[in-house]
Amino acid sequence: MKVIELLKSKEWSGKVIDCVLRFALSFALAGAQVFGGYAPLALGMIGASGAGLRGVSALIGASAGAVLFLPFSHALRTFAAGVLIFTANNAFFDLKLYKKRAFLPLLCAGMMFSVEFVYVLRDGVGEAANCLMALLLCALGAMSGRALLSTGDKEKEDHPYAPLFILLGVLMAASSFETADGFAPGRILSMLAVLLFAFERGSAFAIPAALCIGLGMDLGAGGGSFVHAASYAFSAVLVNVTARGNRVLSALWFALSILCFALPMNAHAGLVLLYEGLAATLLFLLIPSRFLRGKRLCSDEAAQEDAAVRRKIAASAAALRELYDSIARPRTLTEENPAAIFDRAAEKVCRGCALCSYCWEKEYQRTYTALNDATAALLRRGQGRGEDFPSYFSERCIHFSSFLSAVNGELRAYLLRRQYRRLLEDDRAKAASQYAQLSELMQSAADGALRPVSTQPVHSYEVGLSLRPKRGERVSGDSAAHFETEDGTLCLLLSDGMGCGEAAQRESSMAVRLLERFLRAGIDAPPALKTLNSALSLRAESTDSFTTVDLLTLSLQTLEGELYKYGAAPSYLKRGGTVRRVTCSCLPAGLQEGSPPPEATHIKLSPGCFLVMLSDGVADSLDDEWLQNLLAGWEGHDPQQLVAAILADSMDKRGGTDDAGVLALYIPEDSSGAQAV
């Protein structure tokens, strides 16, 4: 009866709820394992729970979770570290030093290190790096747990991100449970959290939160990929910038951003990411409207918010670049010694053999020589045969057929491990490259948003354009566009897809469309072109397609700009009777290895100048004397007439055997101070 009365009292009810909460959090955070078996957040929660009954509850919860979620050896290590942390809490809780802000995190990390130190010595430098990161997460978990569970307002104000950090740990734990098809409810909830933050909170909070949640998902998944960090951060940026307070539009932009990252991935991983994103979007739309308020900002608040967004984007870009630099450093890969094949086979076959001591002790040198001589043939063919081994070895071995079968089994496993390591390294390099490109795009977007709009008068211009398909085709494989950006930059785009007809037109129009969207969004040309090249390289793996890119970015205030080329035909700059040819030597987009920058040529136009861009179906650097003569003698002022004249002469010279596209820019003599046309 006394127990029931105590439970009914408010004081004891509060204590029971508090202990249950600490037990549940520690239990859940034990599932947030990183680097192959560490559970640092659960240990941090034990430290944050302090001494007494609360600490016991957290210790029991973390221990139960470790046994359930972690490998047995790591569960024992987690339990040992948790006991040490709990014991240290009871020993120091009444000291003044214990109340220092840095003491508890250092205490938790120190107790964890005292357990893991032996394993670090055993496993070497690679494990030391993992252990160091786990210690840092343990310290952060202790700080965040203490702030979250504290009853004082000052502690919560000093650590405003503590709830987010604990939420991240819970989501990491939930993401470890996957269905047979690879879908994880935890990742769906993490995407829902990103979408809610982007919709409900300002960009200063939502974007870093999305990046942290994505990194947590990647950290829990292992493998060195950063696809969740990149996709979550990018989707948060899009939702914040494009869909303020509009729920349906926010869901649409989020789904589209996830789709952009899913398309270049392999089929299974891309579908998993896409379906998880669609599930999170559906859950977001099903939340009753009364629980969502969205962002309602007045103009002054919006300006402050935009400034904060730009600073956060720039800071996030710098962080992404620093992370890329750290993971992209060249590493020395140590290949597994092929001798392990014979060691494992001998362990299975030779240990119980009557001649074991004779072969592996008395005749060890001859045995070693025989196996060493057979290694090259085994690795070259991928399978061992009896003739690969010297006769003195195969005739002496009384279990040779069993030994050969065991060698072939271990050889297959060895080759699979080697292939896996190489694929993993390739995926790591691709992930690092995508991370660097995301950094460049975010930095370019931030720089473009901060770039002041010039009040200097703009020059007028005229553009001529014509695309002619190959003889016998209905559509041209070339695509072109011209437009102005908000900062007064004129962009001219011309792309030539591989081949001709509709297939080539799909590739070239996609390149032009994507580049136009990047440039209109304020992203600088070099990172936009590098990202396009990487996307087309991934696309080329399945379509064997590529496309040339000709891009002019010209300031309408100064008439200075850059001419960028990826495998494009020459361009021509005409001043009076003088013609200058601009060429490139790089490959088309989609054929470049890595992410090399495009070839760029600085140009300075003046009133009365023509700039002509064309595809190789019109002329190339080996057959353009007629074109240079035409341009030098041209005295007209209409760029459309010039385009028609070039295509007419090209038909006479080449007979229409390829798609032909010409884009001409003319700066009128009286253009200074006029408005663009």
C-alpha positions as CSV (number, residue, x, y, z in Angstrom):
1,M,0.0,0.0,0.0
2,K,2.8,2.4,0.8
3,V,4.3,1.8,-2.6
4,I,1.0,2.7,-4.3
5,E,0.7,5.8,-2.2
6,L,4.2,6.9,-3.1
7,L,3.6,6.4,-6.8
8,K,0.4,8.5,-6.5
9,S,2.3,11.4,-5.0
10,K,3.5,14.0,-7.5
11,E,7.0,13.9,-6.3
12,W,7.4,10.2,-6.8
13,S,5.5,10.3,-10.1
14,G,7.9,12.8,-11.4
15,K,10.9,10.7,-10.3
16,V,9.5,7.6,-11.9
17,I,8.8,9.4,-15.2
18,D,12.3,10.9,-15.1
19,C,13.9,7.5,-14.6
20,V,11.8,5.9,-17.3
21,L,12.8,8.7,-19.7
22,R,16.5,8.3,-19.0
23,F,16.2,4.5,-19.4
24,A,14.3,4.9,-22.7
25,L,16.8,7.5,-24.1
26,S,19.9,5.5,-23.1
27,F,18.3,2.3,-24.5
28,A,17.5,4.0,-27.8
29,L,20.8,5.8,-28.1
30,A,22.7,2.4,-27.7
31,G,21.4,1.6,-31.1
32,A,23.1,4.7,-32.6
33,Q,26.3,2.8,-33.3
34,V,29.1,4.3,-35.3
35,F,32.4,3.0,-36.7
36,G,31.4,-0.6,-36.4
37,G,30.2,-0.9,-32.8
38,Y,30.8,2.2,-30.7
39,A,27.7,3.6,-28.8
40,P,29.1,6.9,-27.6
41,L,25.8,8.7,-27.3
42,A,24.4,6.1,-24.8
43,L,27.6,6.5,-22.7
44,G,27.1,10.3,-22.8
45,M,23.5,9.9,-21.6
46,I,24.8,7.8,-18.6
47,G,27.1,10.6,-17.7
48,A,24.4,13.2,-18.1
49,S,22.1,11.2,-15.8
50,G,24.4,11.7,-12.9
51,A,24.5,9.6,-9.7
52,G,21.8,7.8,-7.8
53,L,18.6,6.2,-9.2
54,R,18.7,8.3,-12.4
55,G,22.2,7.1,-13.2
56,V,21.2,3.5,-12.5
57,S,18.2,3.8,-14.9
58,A,20.4,5.2,-17.7
59,L,23.1,2.5,-17.0
60,I,20.5,-0.3,-17.2
61,G,18.9,1.2,-20.3
62,A,22.3,1.6,-22.1
63,S,23.4,-1.9,-21.1
64,A,20.1,-3.5,-22.3
65,G,20.3,-1.6,-25.6
66,A,24.0,-2.5,-26.1
67,V,23.2,-6.2,-25.6
68,L,20.3,-6.0,-28.1
69,F,21.9,-3.8,-30.8
70,L,25.7,-4.2,-30.6
71,P,28.1,-7.0,-31.3
72,F,28.8,-8.9,-28.1
73,S,32.4,-7.7,-27.7
74,H,31.3,-4.1,-28.2
75,A,28.4,-4.6,-25.8
76,L,30.8,-5.7,-23.1
77,R,33.0,-2.7,-23.7
78,T,30.0,-0.3,-23.6
79,F,28.8,-1.9,-20.3
80,A,32.3,-1.6,-18.8
81,A,32.6,2.1,-19.8
82,G,29.1,2.8,-18.6
83,V,29.9,1.3,-15.2
84,L,33.1,3.4,-14.9
85,I,31.1,6.6,-15.8
86,F,28.4,5.8,-13.3
87,T,31.0,5.1,-10.6
88,A,32.9,8.3,-11.4
89,N,29.6,10.3,-11.2
90,N,29.0,8.9,-7.7
91,A,32.5,9.7,-6.7
92,F,32.7,13.3,-7.9
93,F,29.1,14.6,-7.9
94,D,29.4,16.5,-4.6
95,L,32.7,18.3,-5.7
96,K,32.8,21.8,-7.1
97,L,34.8,20.6,-10.0
98,Y,31.9,18.4,-11.0
99,K,29.8,21.5,-11.7
100,K,32.3,22.9,-14.2
101,R,30.9,22.9,-17.7
102,A,33.8,20.9,-19.3
103,F,34.3,18.4,-16.5
104,L,31.5,15.9,-17.2
105,P,32.2,15.6,-21.0
106,L,35.9,15.1,-20.3
107,L,35.0,12.6,-17.6
108,C,32.8,10.5,-19.9
109,A,35.3,10.6,-22.7
110,G,38.1,9.7,-20.3
111,M,36.3,6.7,-18.8
112,M,35.4,5.5,-22.3
113,F,39.0,5.8,-23.5
114,S,40.2,3.9,-20.5
115,V,38.2,0.9,-21.8
116,E,38.9,1.3,-25.5
117,F,42.7,2.1,-25.0
118,V,43.7,-1.6,-25.2
119,Y,41.7,-2.2,-28.4
120,V,43.3,0.9,-30.0
121,L,46.7,-0.5,-29.2
122,R,45.7,-3.8,-30.7
123,D,44.1,-2.5,-33.9
124,G,46.4,0.3,-34.8
125,V,46.1,3.8,-36.3
126,G,42.8,3.3,-38.2
127,E,41.0,2.3,-35.0
128,A,42.6,5.2,-33.2
129,A,40.9,7.7,-35.6
130,N,37.5,5.9,-35.1
131,C,38.0,5.9,-31.3
132,L,38.8,9.6,-31.3
133,M,35.6,10.5,-33.2
134,A,33.6,8.3,-30.8
135,L,35.2,10.0,-27.8
136,L,34.1,13.4,-29.2
137,L,30.6,12.1,-29.8
138,C,30.5,10.8,-26.2
139,A,31.5,14.2,-24.9
140,L,28.9,16.0,-27.0
141,G,26.3,13.4,-25.9
142,A,27.0,14.2,-22.3
143,M,26.7,17.9,-22.8
144,S,23.5,17.6,-24.9
145,G,21.9,15.1,-22.5
146,R,22.6,17.3,-19.4
147,A,21.2,20.4,-21.2
148,L,18.1,18.5,-22.4
149,L,17.3,16.9,-19.0
150,S,18.2,19.9,-17.0
151,T,15.5,21.8,-15.2
152,G,17.4,25.1,-15.3
153,D,16.8,27.6,-18.2
154,K,20.4,28.7,-18.3
155,E,21.7,25.3,-19.2
156,K,19.1,25.1,-22.1
157,E,20.0,28.6,-23.3
158,D,23.8,27.7,-23.4
159,H,23.1,24.6,-25.5
160,P,20.1,25.4,-27.8
161,Y,21.1,22.5,-30.2
162,A,21.0,19.8,-27.4
163,P,17.5,18.5,-28.4
164,L,18.5,18.3,-32.0
165,F,21.6,16.3,-31.1
166,I,19.7,13.8,-29.0
167,L,17.0,13.6,-31.7
168,L,19.8,12.8,-34.2
169,G,21.0,10.0,-32.0
170,V,17.5,8.5,-31.8
171,L,17.1,8.8,-35.6
172,M,20.5,7.1,-36.1
173,A,19.4,4.2,-33.9
174,A,16.1,3.9,-35.8
175,S,17.9,4.0,-39.1
176,S,19.8,0.8,-38.2
177,F,16.6,-1.2,-38.6
178,E,16.1,-2.0,-42.3
179,T,13.6,-4.1,-44.2
180,A,14.7,-6.8,-46.6
181,D,14.6,-4.3,-49.5
182,G,16.9,-1.9,-47.7
183,F,14.2,0.7,-46.5
184,A,14.7,2.2,-43.0
185,P,11.9,3.8,-41.1
186,G,14.5,5.8,-39.2
187,R,15.7,7.5,-42.5
188,I,12.1,8.3,-43.4
189,L,11.6,10.0,-40.0
190,S,14.9,11.8,-40.5
191,M,13.7,13.2,-43.9
192,L,10.4,14.2,-42.2
193,A,12.4,16.1,-39.6
194,V,14.4,17.9,-42.3
195,L,11.3,18.9,-44.1
196,L,9.6,20.1,-40.9
197,F,12.7,22.1,-39.9
198,A,12.9,23.7,-43.4
199,F,9.1,24.5,-43.3
200,E,8.8,25.6,-39.7
201,R,12.2,27.2,-38.8
202,G,14.4,29.8,-40.4
203,S,17.3,28.8,-42.7
204,A,19.9,29.7,-40.0
205,F,18.6,26.7,-38.0
206,A,17.1,24.4,-40.7
207,I,20.2,24.1,-43.0
208,P,22.8,23.2,-40.4
209,A,20.2,20.9,-38.8
210,A,19.6,19.1,-42.1
211,L,23.3,18.8,-42.7
212,C,23.9,17.3,-39.2
213,I,21.0,14.9,-39.6
214,G,22.3,13.8,-43.0
215,L,25.8,13.3,-41.6
216,G,24.3,11.2,-38.8
217,M,22.6,9.0,-41.3
218,D,25.8,8.6,-43.3
219,L,27.8,8.0,-40.2
220,G,25.5,5.3,-39.0
221,A,25.4,3.6,-42.4
222,G,29.2,3.6,-42.8
223,G,30.9,3.1,-46.2
224,G,32.3,6.6,-46.5
225,S,29.3,8.0,-48.5
226,F,27.9,11.5,-47.9
227,V,24.8,11.2,-50.1
228,H,22.3,11.8,-47.2
229,A,24.2,14.9,-45.9
230,A,24.3,16.3,-49.4
231,S,20.7,15.6,-50.3
232,Y,19.3,16.7,-46.9
233,A,21.2,20.0,-47.0
234,F,20.3,20.7,-50.6
235,S,16.6,20.0,-50.0
236,A,16.6,22.3,-46.9
237,V,18.1,25.1,-49.0
238,L,15.5,24.7,-51.8
239,V,12.5,24.5,-49.4
240,N,13.6,27.6,-47.5
241,V,14.5,29.7,-50.5
242,T,11.6,28.7,-52.8
243,A,8.6,27.8,-50.7
244,R,8.1,30.0,-47.7
245,G,5.0,29.0,-45.8
246,N,3.5,27.1,-48.7
247,R,3.0,23.6,-47.6
248,V,2.3,21.9,-50.9
249,L,5.1,23.7,-52.6
250,S,7.5,22.8,-49.8
251,A,6.6,19.1,-50.3
252,L,7.1,19.4,-54.1
253,W,10.5,21.0,-53.9
254,F,11.6,18.5,-51.3
255,A,10.6,15.6,-53.4
256,L,12.3,17.1,-56.5
257,S,15.5,17.7,-54.6
258,I,15.6,14.1,-53.4
259,L,14.9,13.0,-57.0
260,C,17.9,15.0,-58.3
261,F,20.2,13.0,-55.9
262,A,18.5,9.7,-56.6
263,L,18.9,9.7,-60.4
264,P,22.7,9.5,-60.7
265,M,22.9,6.7,-58.1
266,N,22.7,3.0,-58.9
267,A,19.2,1.6,-59.4
268,H,18.6,0.0,-56.0
269,A,20.2,2.8,-53.8
270,G,18.5,5.5,-55.9
271,L,15.1,3.9,-55.6
272,V,15.5,3.4,-51.8
273,L,16.4,7.1,-51.4
274,L,13.6,8.2,-53.6
275,Y,10.9,6.1,-52.0
276,E,12.0,7.1,-48.5
277,G,11.8,10.7,-49.6
278,L,8.3,10.3,-51.0
279,A,7.2,8.5,-47.8
280,A,8.5,11.4,-45.7
281,T,6.7,13.9,-48.0
282,L,3.5,12.0,-47.7
283,L,3.7,12.0,-43.9
284,F,4.4,15.7,-44.0
285,L,1.3,16.3,-46.0
286,L,-0.8,14.1,-43.7
287,I,0.1,16.2,-40.6
288,P,-3.0,18.3,-39.6
289,S,-2.6,21.9,-40.5
290,R,-3.2,23.1,-36.9
291,F,0.1,21.7,-35.9
292,L,2.0,23.6,-38.6
293,R,2.4,27.3,-38.8
294,G,5.1,27.7,-41.5
295,K,7.3,30.8,-41.7
296,R,5.5,34.2,-41.7
297,L,8.2,36.9,-42.1
298,C,7.7,40.6,-42.7
299,S,10.0,42.3,-45.2
300,D,12.6,43.4,-42.6
301,E,12.7,40.0,-41.0
302,A,13.0,38.4,-44.5
303,A,16.0,40.6,-45.3
304,Q,17.7,39.6,-42.0
305,E,16.8,36.0,-42.7
306,D,18.2,36.1,-46.2
307,A,21.5,37.6,-44.9
308,A,21.7,34.8,-42.3
309,V,21.0,32.2,-45.0
310,R,23.8,33.5,-47.1
311,R,26.3,33.4,-44.2
312,K,25.2,29.9,-43.2
313,I,25.4,28.6,-46.8
314,A,28.9,30.0,-47.1
315,A,29.9,28.5,-43.8
316,S,28.3,25.2,-44.7
317,A,30.2,25.3,-48.0
318,A,33.5,25.9,-46.2
319,A,32.7,23.0,-43.9
320,L,31.9,20.7,-46.8
321,R,35.1,21.7,-48.5
322,E,37.2,21.0,-45.3
323,L,35.5,17.6,-45.0
324,Y,36.2,16.8,-48.6
325,D,39.9,17.8,-48.2
326,S,40.1,15.5,-45.2
327,I,38.6,12.4,-46.9
328,A,40.2,13.0,-50.3
329,R,43.8,12.9,-49.1
330,P,45.7,10.1,-50.8
331,R,45.8,6.9,-48.8
332,T,48.2,4.1,-48.9
333,L,46.1,1.0,-49.6
334,T,47.7,-2.3,-48.4
335,E,46.6,-5.2,-50.5
336,E,45.9,-8.5,-48.7
337,N,48.8,-10.9,-49.0
338,P,47.9,-13.8,-51.4
339,A,49.8,-16.1,-49.0
340,A,46.7,-16.0,-46.8
341,I,44.9,-18.2,-49.3
342,F,47.2,-21.1,-48.6
343,D,47.3,-20.4,-44.9
344,R,43.6,-20.7,-44.6
345,A,43.4,-23.7,-46.9
346,A,46.2,-25.5,-44.9
347,E,44.3,-24.7,-41.7
348,K,41.3,-26.6,-43.0
349,V,43.1,-29.6,-44.7
350,C,46.6,-30.0,-43.4
351,R,46.1,-29.6,-39.6
352,G,44.8,-33.2,-39.2
353,C,47.1,-34.7,-41.8
354,A,49.7,-37.3,-40.8
355,L,52.3,-35.4,-43.0
356,C,51.6,-32.0,-41.5
357,S,54.8,-31.6,-39.6
358,Y,56.8,-33.1,-42.5
359,C,55.4,-30.6,-45.1
360,W,55.2,-27.5,-42.9
361,E,58.3,-28.0,-40.7
362,K,60.9,-30.3,-42.1
363,E,60.1,-29.5,-45.8
364,Y,58.8,-26.0,-45.2
365,Q,61.1,-24.3,-47.7
366,R,60.1,-26.6,-50.5
367,T,56.5,-26.3,-49.6
368,Y,56.8,-22.5,-49.5
369,T,58.5,-22.5,-52.9
370,A,55.8,-24.7,-54.5
371,L,53.0,-22.5,-53.3
372,N,54.8,-19.4,-54.2
373,D,55.3,-20.7,-57.8
374,A,51.6,-21.5,-58.1
375,T,50.4,-18.1,-56.9
376,A,50.8,-16.3,-60.2
377,A,48.8,-18.8,-62.2
378,L,46.0,-18.9,-59.6
379,L,45.6,-15.1,-59.6
380,R,45.8,-14.9,-63.4
381,R,43.2,-17.6,-64.0
382,G,41.0,-17.1,-60.9
383,Q,41.1,-20.8,-60.3
384,G,43.8,-23.3,-59.3
385,R,44.6,-26.5,-61.3
386,G,46.7,-29.5,-60.4
387,E,49.4,-28.6,-63.0
388,D,49.9,-25.2,-61.3
389,F,51.8,-27.0,-58.5
390,P,55.2,-28.7,-58.9
391,S,55.0,-32.4,-59.2
392,Y,57.1,-33.0,-56.1
393,F,54.4,-31.2,-54.0
394,S,51.3,-32.6,-55.6
395,E,52.6,-36.2,-55.6
396,R,53.8,-35.9,-52.0
397,C,50.5,-34.4,-50.7
398,I,48.2,-37.3,-49.7
399,H,45.1,-35.0,-49.6
400,F,45.9,-32.9,-52.7
401,S,42.4,-32.9,-54.2
402,S,41.0,-31.6,-50.9
403,F,43.8,-29.1,-50.6
404,L,43.2,-27.8,-54.1
405,S,39.4,-27.5,-53.5
406,A,40.1,-25.5,-50.3
407,V,42.6,-23.3,-52.1
408,N,40.0,-22.5,-54.8
409,G,37.4,-21.7,-52.2
410,E,39.8,-19.3,-50.4
411,L,40.9,-17.9,-53.8
412,R,37.3,-16.9,-54.7
413,A,36.9,-15.3,-51.3
414,Y,40.2,-13.4,-51.7
415,L,39.3,-12.1,-55.2
416,L,35.8,-11.0,-54.0
417,R,37.4,-9.2,-51.0
418,R,39.8,-7.5,-53.4
419,Q,37.1,-6.5,-55.8
420,Y,35.0,-5.2,-52.9
421,R,37.8,-3.0,-51.6
422,R,38.4,-1.5,-55.0
423,L,34.7,-0.8,-55.6
424,L,34.5,0.7,-52.1
425,E,37.5,3.0,-52.9
426,D,35.9,4.0,-56.2
427,D,32.6,4.8,-54.4
428,R,34.5,6.8,-51.8
429,A,36.2,8.8,-54.5
430,K,32.9,9.5,-56.2
431,A,31.3,10.5,-53.0
432,A,34.2,12.8,-52.2
433,S,33.9,14.4,-55.6
434,Q,30.2,15.0,-55.2
435,Y,30.8,16.5,-51.8
436,A,33.4,19.0,-53.3
437,Q,30.9,19.9,-56.1
438,L,28.1,20.5,-53.6
439,S,30.5,22.8,-51.7
440,E,31.3,24.7,-54.8
441,L,27.6,25.1,-55.7
442,M,26.7,26.3,-52.2
443,Q,29.6,28.7,-52.1
444,S,28.7,30.0,-55.6
445,A,25.1,30.4,-54.6
446,A,26.1,32.4,-51.5
447,D,28.5,34.6,-53.4
448,G,25.8,35.2,-56.1
449,A,23.3,36.2,-53.4
450,L,25.8,38.6,-51.8
451,R,26.9,40.1,-55.1
452,P,25.6,43.7,-55.4
453,V,23.6,44.7,-58.5
454,S,25.4,47.3,-60.5
455,T,23.7,50.5,-61.4
456,Q,26.0,51.2,-64.3
457,P,24.1,51.6,-67.7
458,V,23.9,48.4,-69.7
459,H,24.7,48.0,-73.4
460,S,22.1,46.8,-75.9
461,Y,22.7,43.7,-78.0
462,E,21.1,41.7,-80.8
463,V,21.2,37.9,-81.1
464,G,20.8,35.7,-84.2
465,L,20.1,31.9,-83.9
466,S,19.4,29.1,-86.3
467,L,19.5,25.3,-85.9
468,R,19.5,23.1,-89.0
469,P,19.1,19.3,-88.7
470,K,21.1,16.8,-90.7
471,R,19.8,16.0,-94.1
472,G,17.1,13.3,-93.6
473,E,16.4,14.1,-89.9
474,R,13.4,15.9,-88.5
475,V,15.0,17.6,-85.6
476,S,18.5,19.0,-84.9
477,G,20.8,17.4,-82.3
478,D,22.0,20.9,-81.4
479,S,20.4,23.1,-78.8
480,A,20.9,26.8,-77.9
481,A,19.6,29.5,-75.5
482,H,20.3,33.1,-74.5
483,F,19.1,34.9,-71.5
484,E,20.1,37.6,-68.9
485,T,20.6,36.9,-65.2
486,E,19.5,39.2,-62.3
487,D,23.0,40.7,-62.0
488,G,23.1,42.0,-65.6
489,T,25.1,39.1,-67.2
490,L,24.2,37.9,-70.7
491,C,24.6,34.1,-71.2
492,L,24.8,32.4,-74.6
493,L,24.6,28.6,-74.7
494,L,25.2,26.2,-77.5
495,S,25.4,22.4,-77.1
496,D,25.9,19.7,-79.7
497,G,24.8,16.2,-78.6
498,M,26.6,13.1,-79.8
499,G,25.2,11.8,-83.1
500,C,22.1,13.4,-84.6
501,G,18.3,13.4,-84.4
502,E,16.1,13.0,-81.4
503,A,18.6,11.1,-79.2
504,A,21.3,13.8,-79.7
505,Q,18.7,16.5,-79.2
506,R,17.6,15.0,-75.8
507,E,21.2,15.2,-74.5
508,S,22.0,18.7,-75.8
509,S,18.7,20.2,-74.6
510,M,19.2,18.6,-71.2
511,A,22.6,20.2,-70.9
512,V,21.4,23.6,-71.9
513,R,18.3,23.4,-69.6
514,L,20.4,22.4,-66.6
515,L,23.0,25.1,-67.2
516,E,20.4,27.7,-67.6
517,R,18.8,26.8,-64.3
518,F,22.2,26.9,-62.5
519,L,23.1,30.3,-64.0
520,R,19.7,31.9,-63.4
521,A,20.0,30.7,-59.7
522,G,23.2,32.8,-59.4
523,I,25.7,30.0,-59.5
524,D,29.0,30.8,-61.2
525,A,29.8,29.2,-64.5
526,P,32.8,27.0,-63.5
527,P,31.1,25.1,-60.7
528,A,27.9,24.8,-62.7
529,L,29.8,23.4,-65.7
530,K,31.8,21.0,-63.5
531,T,28.6,19.7,-61.9
532,L,27.1,19.2,-65.3
533,N,30.2,17.3,-66.5
534,S,30.0,15.0,-63.5
535,A,26.3,14.4,-64.0
536,L,26.8,13.6,-67.7
537,S,29.7,11.3,-66.8
538,L,27.4,9.3,-64.6
539,R,24.8,9.3,-67.3
540,A,27.3,8.2,-69.9
541,E,27.9,5.0,-68.0
542,S,24.4,3.8,-69.1
543,T,23.8,5.8,-72.3
544,D,27.3,6.1,-73.8
545,S,26.4,9.7,-74.7
546,F,28.2,13.0,-74.3
547,T,27.7,16.6,-75.5
548,T,29.8,19.6,-76.2
549,V,29.2,22.9,-74.4
550,D,29.8,26.4,-75.5
551,L,29.0,29.1,-72.9
552,L,29.5,32.8,-73.0
553,T,29.0,34.9,-69.8
554,L,29.2,38.6,-70.7
555,S,28.7,41.6,-68.4
556,L,26.4,44.0,-70.1
557,Q,27.9,46.9,-68.1
558,T,31.6,46.3,-69.1
559,L,31.2,44.0,-72.2
560,E,33.9,41.8,-70.6
561,G,33.3,38.1,-70.0
562,E,34.4,34.5,-70.3
563,L,34.0,32.0,-73.1
564,Y,33.9,28.4,-71.7
565,K,34.2,25.3,-73.8
566,Y,33.9,21.6,-73.3
567,G,35.0,20.0,-76.6
568,A,33.1,22.6,-78.6
569,A,33.9,23.8,-82.1
570,P,35.9,27.1,-82.5
571,S,34.2,30.5,-81.9
572,Y,34.9,33.7,-83.8
573,L,35.3,37.2,-82.6
574,K,34.9,39.8,-85.4
575,R,36.1,43.4,-85.1
576,G,35.8,45.2,-88.4
577,G,37.8,43.2,-90.9
578,T,39.7,41.3,-88.2
579,V,38.7,37.9,-87.1
580,R,40.0,36.0,-84.0
581,R,39.4,32.3,-83.6
582,V,38.9,30.9,-80.1
583,T,39.5,27.1,-79.8
584,C,39.7,24.4,-77.1
585,S,41.5,21.1,-76.7
586,C,39.5,19.5,-73.9
587,L,37.0,16.6,-74.4
588,P,33.2,17.1,-74.4
589,A,31.2,17.0,-71.2
590,G,30.6,13.4,-70.1
591,L,34.0,12.2,-71.3
592,Q,36.1,14.1,-68.8
593,E,37.5,12.0,-66.0
594,G,37.1,13.5,-62.5
595,S,35.8,17.1,-62.4
596,P,38.2,19.2,-64.4
597,P,37.3,22.9,-65.0
598,P,36.3,23.8,-68.6
599,E,38.7,25.7,-70.8
600,A,38.0,29.5,-70.4
601,T,39.0,32.4,-72.5
602,H,38.7,36.0,-71.4
603,I,37.2,38.3,-74.0
604,K,36.5,42.0,-74.2
605,L,33.8,43.1,-76.7
606,S,33.2,46.6,-78.0
607,P,30.4,48.3,-79.9
608,G,30.3,47.1,-83.5
609,C,31.7,43.6,-82.6
610,F,30.3,40.2,-83.6
611,L,30.8,37.0,-81.6
612,V,29.8,33.8,-83.5
613,M,29.4,30.4,-81.8
614,L,28.8,27.3,-83.9
615,S,28.7,23.5,-83.8
616,D,31.1,21.3,-85.7
617,G,28.5,20.5,-88.4
618,V,29.1,24.1,-89.7
619,A,33.0,24.2,-89.6
620,D,35.9,23.0,-87.5
621,S,39.5,24.2,-87.0
622,L,40.7,22.2,-90.0
623,D,38.2,23.6,-92.4
624,D,37.2,27.2,-91.6
625,E,39.1,29.4,-93.9
626,W,36.0,30.0,-95.9
627,L,34.2,31.0,-92.7
628,Q,36.9,33.4,-91.6
629,N,36.9,35.0,-95.1
630,L,33.1,35.4,-94.9
631,L,33.3,37.0,-91.5
632,A,36.1,39.4,-92.4
633,G,34.2,40.6,-95.5
634,W,30.8,40.9,-93.8
635,E,29.6,44.5,-93.6
636,G,26.1,44.0,-92.4
637,H,24.7,44.7,-88.9
638,D,22.0,42.1,-88.6
639,P,23.2,39.0,-86.7
640,Q,20.3,36.9,-88.0
641,Q,21.3,37.6,-91.6
642,L,24.9,36.7,-90.7
643,V,23.7,33.3,-89.3
644,A,21.7,32.6,-92.5
645,A,24.7,33.4,-94.7
646,I,27.0,31.1,-92.6
647,L,24.5,28.2,-92.8
648,A,24.0,28.7,-96.6
649,D,27.8,28.6,-97.3
650,S,28.1,25.6,-94.9
651,M,25.5,23.7,-96.9
652,D,27.6,24.3,-100.0
653,K,30.8,23.2,-98.3
654,R,29.6,20.2,-96.3
655,G,26.3,19.2,-97.9
656,G,24.3,19.0,-94.7
657,T,25.9,15.7,-93.5
658,D,25.6,16.8,-89.8
659,D,23.5,18.9,-87.6
660,A,24.4,22.6,-87.8
661,G,23.8,25.3,-85.2
662,V,24.9,29.0,-85.3
663,L,24.5,31.6,-82.5
664,A,25.7,35.1,-83.2
665,L,25.9,38.1,-80.9
666,Y,26.1,41.7,-82.1
667,I,26.9,44.8,-80.0
668,P,25.4,47.9,-81.9
669,E,27.6,50.9,-82.4
670,D,25.2,53.1,-80.4
671,S,24.7,50.6,-77.6
672,S,26.4,52.5,-74.8
673,G,23.9,53.5,-72.1
674,A,21.0,51.9,-73.9
675,Q,18.7,49.2,-72.7
676,A,19.3,45.6,-73.8
677,V,17.1,44.3,-76.5
